[in-house]
Amino acid sequence: MSRFFSSKLSALVPYTPGEQPKDMKYIKLNTNESPYPPSKGVVEASKKEAGKLRLYCDPTCASLHASIAELCGVDKCQVLATNGSDEILNFAFMAFSDKDNPIVFPDITYGFYPVFAELNGIPYEKIPLKDDFTIDVNDYIGINKNIVIANPNAPTGICLGLDDIEKIVSSNPNNVIIIDEAYVDFGAKSAIPLIKKYDNLIVTRTFSKSYSLAGARLGFGVACAELINDMNTIKYSTNPYNVNRMTQAAGAAAIKDNDYYMSNCQSIISAREYTAAALEALGFTVLDSSANFLFAKSDKIGGEELYLKLKSRGILIRHFTSERIKEFNRITVGTQEQMQALIGEIKAILEV
Ligand code: PMP
């Protein structure tokens, strides 16, 4: 740390992204990317924009917002596109939480939430998941604090039903509830229809997973126009050109090719079911996932050991060191072939 680093940030522990190693070719099952390439339409649309990179992009993201609004069945004034959904999450933390308006989230969830809170000087509280890693909805009813919940949750993959989400939103009318739907296309029900009814709900989404665009950095938020306006104030006070030209075009083209992406999601869901059953047959405990990953632990090998052994065999999965989940690993669901390779290697490691 330099002697110039702001004292208010000196205790900040930044988020650690998943490994992106270059030392060898891995079957990469560690950062929940799609195993499928972007559609041809997306590649063509991005190439076309590449020739125009001399010019700034549209700061209003007009065309992209119109496409997202149509996809989600909302008005374009209820949409804000951002540089990955990490950015809309940060905007939402910045805009609606502060030292007098704390935020709560589960103890086991997306590791960026406490970082956004620390970065913005927001007090936060972690509410423990139940022993089976599900959320106890009663913990959030009428809590009178801002809330962020990933649905499906990460890294567990477990989802809440829309009824439960609505109970949380309706019982905290004076607080902002953020539902992070990064993985919703793999099996959960979206809360977007609820934004017509509730002015305190923000739903965030990403193109990084189901739309094969992790490297393009595109996410968005859907909420009532007033909440979107407030987050626009943050956007125009930090980086008005937050979604670059190629990414804006890629996002709109991806929505045109929605059928391709939704069919990829179905393939991922099938591969997930195959993998969950195969892991269970090998004695693993596998949480019930509605996402493009599985959270699993073995009764025969520790979490870290399995992660390291698979890595040495060319398969990367994600291991977390926090006490409650250190025997688990998060395994991104790839193609059926990749998952068969994974199961083959696990069998070899366990010598079964
Ligand atoms: N929310 C959750 C729950 C995630 O796991 C991720 C992926 N790291 C994100 C949001 C952010 O994804 P992105 O910024 O790529 O949209």
Boltz pocket constraint, residues with backbone or C-beta under 6 A from the ligand:
constraints:
  - pocket:
      binder: B
      contacts: [[A, 31], [A, 83], [A, 84], [A, 85], [A, 86], [A, 87], [A, 110], [A, 150], [A, 152], [A, 153], [A, 154], [A, 180], [A, 182], [A, 205], [A, 206], [A, 207], [A, 208], [A, 214], [A, 217], [A, 218], [A, 219]]
      max_distance: 6.0
